[in-house]
Amino acid sequence: MIGELKFQISDLGKNSDPPWDLLLLADPSRKMINQYLSESEVFVGELQGKLIGVLVLLPLSDGIVEIKNLAVDETFQGKGFGKQLLRFAIQYAKQKGLERLLIATGNSSMAQLTLYQSLGFELFEVDWGFFERNYPEPIVENGIVCKHLMKLQIVFD
């Protein structure tokens, strides 16, 4: 809760339209999003009835789920809503008895890397050149060309 405002996270449901404006904040490629969206569970975060966040969880195998998309409306960034969505994902994985929760981001995503690690995610792999191979236009963030996919995980006991 931020002040008196209540942030509510709920399952979007398979029959609802995905919040494309939010999904595209985290991944600028509809093609890439479409590759995982239908197999994923989508959660949305609302603040006083306004949709401001999205969390997409993709089961990879027994015991492993990946956060494929996590975004907060730009107006509400930096206020702790992304952290709440991540904490929700961690709690979800624990309640499901999963072994590992994965998340990935670009080498240029400094704030995201800091946030993920502050919540217990640890770097375990780098996919060198991922963004150069999969995105036709260069992605530049924080003055850095995004080239490599940094993979992080939490391993549950």
N, CA, C and O atoms as a DFTB+ gen file, in Angstrom:
628 C
 N C O
     1  1       0.853      -1.176       0.000
     2  2       0.000       0.000       0.000
     3  2       0.900       1.241       0.000
     4  3       1.840       1.311       0.791
     5  1       0.634       2.199      -0.852
     6  2       1.362       3.454      -0.932
     7  2       0.452       4.518      -0.356
     8  3      -0.563       4.868      -0.959
     9  1       0.811       5.034       0.808
    10  2      -0.071       5.980       1.488
    11  2      -1.396       5.305       1.761
    12  3      -1.441       4.247       2.388
    13  1      -2.469       5.907       1.295
    14  2      -3.805       5.332       1.470
    15  2      -4.280       4.598       0.207
    16  3      -5.414       4.124       0.146
    17  1      -3.405       4.513      -0.791
    18  2      -3.789       3.890      -2.047
    19  2      -3.502       2.396      -2.001
    20  3      -2.397       1.987      -1.645
    21  1      -4.480       1.586      -2.357
    22  2      -4.311       0.143      -2.319
    23  2      -4.017      -0.402      -3.709
    24  3      -4.778      -0.193      -4.654
    25  1      -2.902      -1.101      -3.809
    26  2      -2.470      -1.736      -5.044
    27  2      -2.932      -3.183      -5.001
    28  3      -2.529      -3.939      -4.117
    29  1      -3.774      -3.572      -5.947
    30  2      -4.330      -4.914      -5.967
    31  2      -3.806      -5.677      -7.173
    32  3      -3.798      -5.159      -8.290
    33  1      -3.363      -6.926      -6.943
    34  2      -2.851      -7.781      -8.006
    35  2      -3.823      -8.935      -8.194
    36  3      -4.210      -9.598      -7.231
    37  1      -4.214      -9.169      -9.440
    38  2      -5.161     -10.253      -9.718
    39  2      -4.823     -10.912     -11.054
    40  3      -4.121     -10.344     -11.889
    41  1      -5.343     -12.127     -11.229
    42  2      -5.169     -12.884     -12.460
    43  2      -6.005     -12.220     -13.560
    44  3      -7.188     -11.946     -13.357
    45  1      -5.402     -11.964     -14.712
    46  2      -6.133     -11.336     -15.815
    47  2      -7.188     -12.273     -16.387
    48  3      -8.255     -11.823     -16.806
    49  1      -6.903     -13.562     -16.407
    50  2      -7.850     -14.502     -16.995
    51  2      -7.575     -14.691     -18.476
    52  3      -7.160     -13.758     -19.163
    53  1      -7.807     -15.891     -18.961
    54  2      -7.478     -16.244     -20.355
    55  2      -8.361     -15.544     -21.384
    56  3      -7.947     -15.387     -22.533
    57  1      -9.561     -15.122     -21.005
    58  2     -10.480     -14.531     -21.972
    59  2     -10.404     -13.012     -22.056
    60  3     -11.163     -12.393     -22.802
    61  1      -9.508     -12.418     -21.309
    62  2      -9.376     -10.959     -21.319
    63  2      -8.284     -10.529     -22.288
    64  3      -7.322     -11.258     -22.531
    65  1      -8.452      -9.340     -22.829
    66  2      -7.430      -8.791     -23.721
    67  2      -6.194      -8.416     -22.909
    68  3      -6.314      -7.806     -21.846
    69  1      -5.009      -8.773     -23.398
    70  2      -3.789      -8.409     -22.676
    71  2      -3.562      -6.900     -22.716
    72  3      -3.940      -6.245     -23.688
    73  1      -2.957      -6.350     -21.684
    74  2      -2.678      -4.901     -21.641
    75  2      -1.421      -4.569     -22.461
    76  3      -0.327      -4.415     -21.918
    77  1      -1.610      -4.464     -23.770
    78  2      -0.481      -4.285     -24.683
    79  2       0.363      -3.061     -24.366
    80  3       1.586      -3.105     -24.503
    81  1      -0.266      -1.970     -23.945
    82  2       0.511      -0.768     -23.651
    83  2       1.542      -1.044     -22.555
    84  3       2.664      -0.541     -22.622
    85  1       1.175      -1.832     -21.556
    86  2       2.104      -2.179     -20.480
    87  2       3.113      -3.237     -20.929
    88  3       4.306      -3.107     -20.658
    89  1       2.647      -4.271     -21.608
    90  2       3.545      -5.334     -22.067
    91  2       4.662      -4.773     -22.948
    92  3       5.811      -5.205     -22.855
    93  1       4.316      -3.810     -23.802
    94  2       5.310      -3.228     -24.711
    95  2       6.306      -2.308     -24.010
    96  3       7.340      -1.967     -24.584
    97  1       6.006      -1.905     -22.779
    98  2       6.985      -1.136     -22.004
    99  2       8.180      -2.007     -21.646
   100  3       9.317      -1.535     -21.636
   101  1       7.924      -3.279     -21.353
   102  2       8.982      -4.191     -20.939
   103  2       9.655      -4.880     -22.120
   104  3      10.814      -5.283     -22.028
   105  1       8.938      -5.016     -23.222
   106  2       9.466      -5.695     -24.397
   107  2       8.883      -5.004     -25.627
   108  3       7.678      -5.087     -25.863
   109  1       9.720      -4.321     -26.417
   110  2       9.196      -3.549     -27.547
   111  2       8.749      -4.389     -28.748
   112  3       8.363      -3.825     -29.772
   113  1       8.790      -5.707     -28.649
   114  2       8.449      -6.554     -29.788
   115  2       7.181      -7.362     -29.540
   116  3       7.169      -8.272     -28.711
   117  1       6.108      -7.024     -30.270
   118  2       4.867      -7.806     -30.189
   119  2       5.128      -9.258     -30.587
   120  3       4.539     -10.180     -30.024
   121  1       6.001      -9.448     -31.546
   122  2       6.327     -10.800     -32.014
   123  2       6.902     -11.622     -30.864
   124  3       6.489     -12.764     -30.659
   125  1       7.836     -11.070     -30.121
   126  2       8.445     -11.792     -28.998
   127  2       7.401     -12.057     -27.897
   128  3       7.364     -13.146     -27.325
   129  1       6.571     -11.072     -27.611
   130  2       5.532     -11.231     -26.577
   131  2       4.553     -12.325     -26.982
   132  3       4.174     -13.158     -26.158
   133  1       4.146     -12.326     -28.237
   134  2       3.194     -13.335     -28.716
   135  2       3.741     -14.755     -28.623
   136  3       2.968     -15.711     -28.558
   137  1       5.075     -14.907     -28.615
   138  2       5.677     -16.240     -28.526
   139  2       5.431     -16.896     -27.172
   140  3       5.439     -18.122     -27.068
   141  1       5.215     -16.092     -26.137
   142  2       5.025     -16.685     -24.806
   143  2       3.675     -16.388     -24.161
   144  3       3.299     -17.053     -23.196
   145  1       2.956     -15.428     -24.662
   146  2       1.757     -14.946     -23.968
   147  2       0.671     -16.013     -23.804
   148  3       0.087     -16.130     -22.726
   149  1       0.394     -16.783     -24.839
   150  2      -0.705     -17.749     -24.765
   151  2      -0.424     -18.897     -23.795
   152  3      -1.355     -19.543     -23.314
   153  1       0.843     -19.153     -23.507
   154  2       1.219     -20.241     -22.593
   155  2       1.447     -19.743     -21.170
   156  3       1.814     -20.521     -20.290
   157  1       1.234     -18.465     -20.946
   158  2       1.579     -17.842     -19.673
   159  2       0.359     -17.510     -18.833
   160  3      -0.775     -17.500     -19.311
   161  1       0.629     -17.241     -17.574
   162  2      -0.394     -16.710     -16.678
   163  2      -0.108     -15.219     -16.529
   164  3       1.012     -14.818     -16.211
   165  1      -1.130     -14.409     -16.763
   166  2      -0.963     -12.953     -16.742
   167  2      -1.672     -12.383     -15.520
   168  3      -2.850     -12.650     -15.282
   169  1      -0.930     -11.597     -14.756
   170  2      -1.477     -10.902     -13.603
   171  2      -1.396      -9.403     -13.867
   172  3      -0.472      -8.920     -14.522
   173  1      -2.379      -8.681     -13.345
   174  2      -2.382      -7.225     -13.504
   175  2      -2.435      -6.564     -12.133
   176  3      -2.993      -7.103     -11.178
   177  1      -1.845      -5.398     -12.070
   178  2      -1.876      -4.598     -10.853
   179  2      -2.726      -3.368     -11.084
   180  3      -2.540      -2.639     -12.058
   181  1      -3.669      -3.145     -10.169
   182  2      -4.567      -1.992     -10.286
   183  2      -4.447      -1.106      -9.062
   184  3      -4.282      -1.579      -7.938
   185  1      -4.534       0.181      -9.309
   186  2      -4.516       1.184      -8.259
   187  2      -5.789       2.007      -8.408
   188  3      -5.959       2.734      -9.387
   189  1      -6.670       1.888      -7.441
   190  2      -7.968       2.572      -7.472
   191  2      -8.695       2.331      -8.796
   192  3      -9.245       3.256      -9.394
   193  1      -8.690       1.057      -9.248
   194  2      -9.396       0.687     -10.457
   195  2      -8.671       0.972     -11.756
   196  3      -9.173       0.633     -12.828
   197  1      -7.489       1.593     -11.684
   198  2      -6.712       1.893     -12.894
   199  2      -5.619       0.849     -13.053
   200  3      -4.843       0.606     -12.129
   201  1      -5.562       0.237     -14.224
   202  2      -4.552      -0.760     -14.534
   203  2      -3.205      -0.066     -14.699
   204  3      -3.028       0.752     -15.602
   205  1      -2.245      -0.400     -13.815
   206  2      -0.941       0.268     -13.888
   207  2       0.238      -0.696     -13.977
   208  3       1.372      -0.262     -14.184
   209  1      -0.014      -2.011     -13.821
   210  2       1.095      -2.954     -13.858
   211  2       0.707      -4.286     -14.452
   212  3      -0.466      -4.659     -14.469
   213  1       1.716      -5.008     -14.947
   214  2       1.496      -6.343     -15.509
   215  2       2.661      -7.251     -15.117
   216  3       3.807      -6.818     -14.994
   217  1       2.324      -8.517     -14.929
   218  2       3.298      -9.553     -14.590
   219  2       2.916     -10.794     -15.382
   220  3       1.778     -11.254     -15.297
   221  1       3.855     -11.342     -16.154
   222  2       3.589     -12.517     -16.973
   223  2       4.513     -13.644     -16.523
   224  3       5.736     -13.505     -16.539
   225  1       3.902     -14.771     -16.120
   226  2       4.653     -15.932     -15.652
   227  2       4.483     -17.082     -16.634
   228  3       3.362     -17.475     -16.957
   229  1       5.602     -17.618     -17.106
   230  2       5.596     -18.718     -18.068
   231  2       6.186     -19.970     -17.424
   232  3       7.357     -19.978     -17.043
   233  1       5.377     -21.034     -17.299
   234  2       5.931     -22.297     -16.803
   235  2       6.901     -22.867     -17.849
   236  3       6.564     -22.963     -19.030
   237  1       8.100     -23.242     -17.407
   238  2       9.090     -23.795     -18.335
   239  2       9.156     -25.315     -18.256
   240  3       9.271     -25.994     -19.276
   241  1       9.082     -25.838     -17.047
   242  2       9.093     -27.278     -16.818
   243  2       8.608     -27.494     -15.390
   244  3       8.320     -26.532     -14.677
   245  1       8.518     -28.731     -14.981
   246  2       8.108     -29.002     -13.601
   247  2       9.056     -28.289     -12.643
   248  3      10.266     -28.513     -12.663
   249  1       8.502     -27.451     -11.828
   250  2       9.288     -26.792     -10.799
   251  2       9.964     -25.496     -11.197
   252  3      10.629     -24.871     -10.371
   253  1       9.807     -25.077     -12.453
   254  2      10.474     -23.842     -12.898
   255  2       9.471     -22.948     -13.620
   256  3       8.753     -23.395     -14.515
   257  1       9.432     -21.672     -13.216
   258  2       8.599     -20.685     -13.905
   259  2       9.468     -19.449     -14.152
   260  3      10.345     -19.123     -13.353
   261  1       9.209     -18.770     -15.270
   262  2       9.977     -17.576     -15.613
   263  2       9.064     -16.362     -15.678
   264  3       7.965     -16.419     -16.230
   265  1       9.532     -15.277     -15.112
   266  2       8.875     -13.984     -15.287
   267  2       9.287     -13.501     -16.672
   268  3      10.444     -13.142     -16.888
   269  1       8.344     -13.493     -17.607
   270  2       8.646     -13.108     -18.978
   271  2       8.426     -11.619     -19.233
   272  3       9.034     -11.036     -20.130
   273  1       7.556     -11.016     -18.440
   274  2       7.253      -9.607     -18.657
   275  2       6.821      -9.018     -17.325
   276  3       6.006      -9.601     -16.611
   277  1       7.363      -7.886     -17.006
   278  2       7.041      -7.161     -15.783
   279  2       7.127      -5.679     -16.120
   280  3       8.184      -5.188     -16.514
   281  1       6.020      -4.972     -15.966
   282  2       6.024      -3.560     -16.320
   283  2       5.054      -2.782     -15.451
   284  3       4.028      -3.296     -15.004
   285  1       5.411      -1.531     -15.228
   286  2       4.570      -0.583     -14.503
   287  2       4.449       0.663     -15.363
   288  3       5.436       1.145     -15.917
   289  1       3.231       1.180     -15.471
   290  2       2.967       2.417     -16.206
   291  2       4.019       3.458     -15.807
   292  3       4.326       3.620     -14.626
   293  1       4.558       4.151     -16.793
   294  2       5.650       5.100     -16.547
   295  2       5.313       6.150     -15.497
   296  3       6.193       6.586     -14.754
   297  1       4.047       6.561     -15.427
   298  2       3.621       7.556     -14.438
   299  2       3.795       7.049     -13.017
   300  3       3.983       7.843     -12.095
   301  1       3.735       5.736     -12.828
   302  2       3.770       5.143     -11.495
   303  2       5.087       4.426     -11.189
   304  3       5.204       3.774     -10.152
   305  1       6.066       4.539     -12.067
   306  2       7.356       3.898     -11.820
   307  2       8.094       4.598     -10.688
   308  3       7.912       5.792     -10.450
   309  1       8.925       3.835      -9.997
   310  2       9.720       4.389      -8.900
   311  2       8.956       4.555      -7.602
   312  3       9.447       5.196      -6.673
   313  1       7.762       3.988      -7.523
   314  2       6.931       4.118      -6.325
   315  2       6.736       2.784      -5.590
   316  3       5.942       2.699      -4.652
   317  1       7.461       1.750      -6.018
   318  2       7.399       0.469      -5.330
   319  2       6.426      -0.540      -5.905
   320  3       6.310      -1.643      -5.370
   321  1       5.719      -0.201      -6.980
   322  2       4.743      -1.132      -7.544
   323  2       5.422      -2.313      -8.245
   324  3       4.936      -3.441      -8.162
   325  1       6.522      -2.068      -8.921
   326  2       7.275      -3.150      -9.550
   327  2       7.794      -4.128      -8.505
   328  3       7.764      -5.342      -8.705
   329  1       8.264      -3.592      -7.404
   330  2       8.736      -4.445      -6.309
   331  2       7.594      -5.287      -5.751
   332  3       7.790      -6.453      -5.408
   333  1       6.404      -4.701      -5.660
   334  2       5.248      -5.465      -5.176
   335  2       4.887      -6.596      -6.146
   336  3       4.541      -7.696      -5.716
   337  1       4.968      -6.327      -7.439
   338  2       4.700      -7.369      -8.431
   339  2       5.736      -8.494      -8.329
   340  3       5.389      -9.671      -8.431
   341  1       6.989      -8.134      -8.129
   342  2       8.038      -9.148      -7.971
   343  2       7.826      -9.971      -6.701
   344  3       7.964     -11.194      -6.719
   345  1       7.495      -9.308      -5.621
   346  2       7.233     -10.035      -4.369
   347  2       6.044     -10.986      -4.541
   348  3       6.043     -12.093      -4.003
   349  1       5.043     -10.547      -5.290
   350  2       3.896     -11.403      -5.594
   351  2       4.371     -12.647      -6.346
   352  3       3.959     -13.761      -6.023
   353  1       5.232     -12.464      -7.345
   354  2       5.738     -13.594      -8.140
   355  2       6.535     -14.560      -7.264
   356  3       6.412     -15.776      -7.410
   357  1       7.335     -14.032      -6.371
   358  2       8.126     -14.879      -5.462
   359  2       7.196     -15.677      -4.554
   360  3       7.388     -16.877      -4.361
   361  1       6.198     -15.010      -4.002
   362  2       5.236     -15.695      -3.126
   363  2       4.447     -16.748      -3.901
   364  3       4.203     -17.843      -3.392
   365  1       4.052     -16.424      -5.115
   366  2       3.337     -17.359      -5.991
   367  2       4.184     -18.623      -6.196
   368  3       3.683     -19.739      -6.055
   369  1       5.451     -18.442      -6.524
   370  2       6.343     -19.578      -6.773
   371  2       6.512     -20.431      -5.520
   372  3       6.521     -21.660      -5.596
   373  1       6.645     -19.784      -4.379
   374  2       6.776     -20.525      -3.114
   375  2       5.510     -21.318      -2.820
   376  3       5.580     -22.489      -2.446
   377  1       4.348     -20.681      -2.988
   378  2       3.071     -21.350      -2.704
   379  2       2.842     -22.540      -3.630
   380  3       2.221     -23.526      -3.234
   381  1       3.342     -22.450      -4.856
   382  2       3.201     -23.546      -5.816
   383  2       4.245     -24.644      -5.583
   384  3       4.216     -25.685      -6.240
   385  1       5.163     -24.404      -4.648
   386  2       6.198     -25.386      -4.358
   387  2       7.242     -25.518      -5.462
   388  3       7.828     -26.585      -5.641
   389  1       7.474     -24.438      -6.199
   390  2       8.414     -24.484      -7.309
   391  2       9.861     -24.508      -6.811
   392  3      10.161     -24.059      -5.704
   393  1      10.745     -25.039      -7.651
   394  2      12.166     -25.100      -7.334
   395  2      12.876     -23.781      -7.629
   396  3      13.728     -23.328      -6.866
   397  1      12.492     -23.168      -8.779
   398  2      13.200     -21.967      -9.212
   399  2      12.253     -20.974      -9.863
   400  3      11.275     -21.347     -10.510
   401  1      12.573     -19.691      -9.673
   402  2      11.883     -18.585     -10.337
   403  2      12.947     -17.832     -11.122
   404  3      13.948     -17.388     -10.559
   405  1      12.726     -17.691     -12.418
   406  2      13.697     -17.040     -13.300
   407  2      13.188     -15.687     -13.755
   408  3      11.983     -15.438     -13.810
   409  1      14.133     -14.820     -14.079
   410  2      13.815     -13.537     -14.710
   411  2      15.033     -13.143     -15.537
   412  3      16.158     -13.514     -15.202
   413  1      14.816     -12.404     -16.602
   414  2      15.929     -11.978     -17.449
   415  2      15.729     -10.519     -17.839
   416  3      14.606     -10.019     -17.893
   417  1      16.836      -9.858     -18.107
   418  2      16.780      -8.462     -18.533
   419  2      18.037      -8.150     -19.328
   420  3      18.975      -8.946     -19.372
   421  1      18.041      -7.003     -19.944
   422  2      19.186      -6.602     -20.752
   423  2      20.347      -6.099     -19.912
   424  3      20.170      -5.649     -18.780
   425  1      21.528      -6.185     -20.487
   426  2      22.743      -5.716     -19.808
   427  2      22.695      -4.220     -19.505
   428  3      23.440      -3.742     -18.650
   429  1      21.835      -3.480     -20.189
   430  2      21.749      -2.032     -19.992
   431  2      20.667      -1.627     -18.981
   432  3      20.490      -0.441     -18.705
   433  1      19.949      -2.604     -18.435
   434  2      18.829      -2.323     -17.522
   435  2      19.318      -2.260     -16.077
   436  3      19.067      -3.169     -15.286
   437  1      20.004      -1.196     -15.749
   438  2      20.652      -1.075     -14.445
   439  2      19.667      -1.097     -13.271
   440  3      19.903      -1.793     -12.283
   441  1      18.580      -0.351     -13.367
   442  2      17.612      -0.303     -12.265
   443  2      16.977      -1.675     -12.043
   444  3      16.776      -2.098     -10.905
   445  1      16.666      -2.360     -13.135
   446  2      16.055      -3.682     -13.013
   447  2      17.024      -4.682     -12.388
   448  3      16.637      -5.456     -11.512
   449  1      18.273      -4.671     -12.829
   450  2      19.272      -5.579     -12.264
   451  2      19.439      -5.345     -10.768
   452  3      19.563      -6.295      -9.993
   453  1      19.443      -4.086     -10.368
   454  2      19.558      -3.757      -8.947
   455  2      18.336      -4.250      -8.181
   456  3      18.476      -4.869      -7.126
   457  1      17.143      -3.983      -8.699
   458  2      15.911      -4.408      -8.036
   459  2      15.863      -5.923      -7.890
   460  3      15.594      -6.436      -6.803
   461  1      16.120      -6.633      -8.970
   462  2      16.028      -8.099      -8.922
   463  2      16.986      -8.680      -7.885
   464  3      16.615      -9.560      -7.107
   465  1      18.208      -8.186      -7.883
   466  2      19.191      -8.712      -6.935
   467  2      18.849      -8.337      -5.490
   468  3      19.141      -9.093      -4.564
   469  1      18.235      -7.178      -5.304
   470  2      17.853      -6.764      -3.941
   471  2      16.767      -7.669      -3.361
   472  3      16.595      -7.734      -2.144
   473  1      16.027      -8.372      -4.238
   474  2      14.971      -9.275      -3.783
   475  2      15.412     -10.739      -3.764
   476  3      14.603     -11.638      -3.531
   477  1      16.700     -10.966      -4.012
   478  2      17.222     -12.321      -3.873
   479  2      17.539     -13.047      -5.162
   480  3      18.003     -14.187      -5.116
   481  1      17.309     -12.437      -6.304
   482  2      17.670     -13.075      -7.569
   483  2      19.188     -13.007      -7.738
   484  3      19.824     -12.017      -7.376
   485  1      19.752     -14.076      -8.292
   486  2      21.194     -14.120      -8.540
   487  2      21.456     -14.450     -10.002
   488  3      20.762     -15.268     -10.605
   489  1      22.469     -13.798     -10.559
   490  2      22.857     -14.023     -11.943
   491  2      23.369     -15.454     -12.098
   492  3      24.195     -15.914     -11.309
   493  1      22.866     -16.163     -13.134
   494  2      23.360     -17.521     -13.370
   495  2      23.775     -17.778     -14.808
   496  3      24.417     -18.789     -15.091
   497  1      23.420     -16.877     -15.727
   498  2      23.774     -17.114     -17.124
   499  2      23.662     -15.816     -17.909
   500  3      22.867     -14.939     -17.570
   501  1      24.470     -15.702     -18.967
   502  2      24.375     -14.581     -19.892
   503  2      24.214     -15.157     -21.292
   504  3      24.983     -16.023     -21.709
   505  1      23.207     -14.670     -22.016
   506  2      23.014     -15.042     -23.418
   507  2      23.630     -13.906     -24.242
   508  3      22.985     -12.896     -24.525
   509  1      24.894     -14.103     -24.616
   510  2      25.657     -13.076     -25.320
   511  2      25.041     -12.795     -26.695
   512  3      24.805     -13.721     -27.470
   513  1      24.781     -11.525     -26.995
   514  2      24.265     -11.121     -28.298
   515  2      22.783     -11.375     -28.520
   516  3      22.306     -11.245     -29.648
   517  1      22.035     -11.738     -27.470
   518  2      20.612     -12.060     -27.601
   519  2      19.825     -10.955     -28.301
   520  3      19.067     -11.230     -29.232
   521  1      19.997      -9.716     -27.864
   522  2      19.188      -8.624     -28.414
   523  2      19.608      -8.293     -29.846
   524  3      18.770      -7.895     -30.656
   525  1      20.868      -8.449     -30.161
   526  2      21.321      -8.219     -31.535
   527  2      20.744      -9.274     -32.484
   528  3      20.444      -8.971     -33.639
   529  1      20.587     -10.515     -31.997
   530  2      20.033     -11.598     -32.821
   531  2      18.517     -11.529     -32.969
   532  3      17.982     -11.962     -33.990
   533  1      17.815     -10.992     -31.971
   534  2      16.360     -11.108     -31.926
   535  2      15.573      -9.825     -32.146
   536  3      14.350      -9.874     -32.275
   537  1      16.238      -8.688     -32.190
   538  2      15.541      -7.414     -32.376
   539  2      16.164      -6.679     -33.556
   540  3      17.380      -6.490     -33.601
   541  1      15.325      -6.259     -34.521
   542  2      15.864      -5.632     -35.729
   543  2      16.485      -4.256     -35.478
   544  3      17.422      -3.862     -36.172
   545  1      15.970      -3.535     -34.500
   546  2      16.485      -2.196     -34.183
   547  2      17.258      -2.244     -32.880
   548  3      16.856      -2.949     -31.955
   549  1      18.355      -1.511     -32.784
   550  2      19.102      -1.482     -31.522
   551  2      18.252      -0.891     -30.391
   552  3      17.467       0.034     -30.603
   553  1      18.423      -1.437     -29.202
   554  2      17.771      -0.907     -28.005
   555  2      18.855      -0.208     -27.200
   556  3      19.878      -0.807     -26.869
   557  1      18.624       1.069     -26.886
   558  2      19.590       1.827     -26.097
   559  2      18.907       2.258     -24.813
   560  3      17.827       2.849     -24.835
   561  1      19.543       1.956     -23.704
   562  2      18.977       2.260     -22.393
   563  2      20.112       2.758     -21.498
   564  3      21.187       2.159     -21.456
   565  1      19.869       3.836     -20.797
   566  2      20.891       4.416     -19.918
   567  2      22.181       4.737     -20.675
   568  3      23.272       4.684     -20.107
   569  1      22.045       5.072     -21.969
   570  2      23.205       5.395     -22.783
   571  2      24.033       4.184     -23.182
   572  3      25.149       4.332     -23.681
   573  1      23.493       2.978     -22.965
   574  2      24.211       1.729     -23.253
   575  2      23.394       0.938     -24.277
   576  3      22.175       0.824     -24.150
   577  1      24.066       0.395     -25.284
   578  2      23.382      -0.468     -26.240
   579  2      23.111      -1.799     -25.550
   580  3      24.013      -2.427     -24.995
   581  1      21.862      -2.207     -25.597
   582  2      21.445      -3.473     -24.993
   583  2      21.791      -4.597     -25.959
   584  3      21.201      -4.707     -27.033
   585  1      22.755      -5.436     -25.569
   586  2      23.204      -6.525     -26.434
   587  2      22.931      -7.897     -25.828
   588  3      22.546      -8.826     -26.538
   589  1      23.128      -8.027     -24.522
   590  2      23.152      -9.329     -23.874
   591  2      21.989      -9.508     -22.903
   592  3      21.575      -8.562     -22.233
   593  1      21.471     -10.726     -22.836
   594  2      20.382     -11.061     -21.923
   595  2      20.990     -11.623     -20.633
   596  3      21.677     -12.644     -20.645
   597  1      20.722     -10.938     -19.534
   598  2      21.223     -11.347     -18.224
   599  2      20.132     -12.180     -17.555
   600  3      19.026     -11.688     -17.331
   601  1      20.437     -13.442     -17.234
   602  2      19.456     -14.344     -16.635
   603  2      19.733     -14.479     -15.137
   604  3      20.853     -14.763     -14.713
   605  1      18.676     -14.267     -14.351
   606  2      18.785     -14.361     -12.900
   607  2      17.757     -15.359     -12.382
   608  3      16.771     -15.656     -13.057
   609  1      17.995     -15.872     -11.183
   610  2      17.079     -16.846     -10.609
   611  2      17.079     -16.770      -9.088
   612  3      18.028     -16.302      -8.459
   613  1      15.972     -17.253      -8.523
   614  2      15.902     -17.551      -7.105
   615  2      15.683     -19.059      -7.032
   616  3      14.772     -19.591      -7.666
   617  1      16.516     -19.738      -6.261
   618  2      16.368     -21.162      -6.037
   619  2      15.752     -21.329      -4.656
   620  3      16.300     -20.853      -3.662
   621  1      14.613     -22.004      -4.600
   622  2      13.916     -22.205      -3.329
   623  2      14.378     -23.500      -2.680
   624  3      14.636     -24.492      -3.361
   625  1      14.479     -23.481      -1.384
   626  2      14.897     -24.683      -0.642
   627  2      13.776     -25.678      -0.535
   628  3      13.951     -26.745       0.054
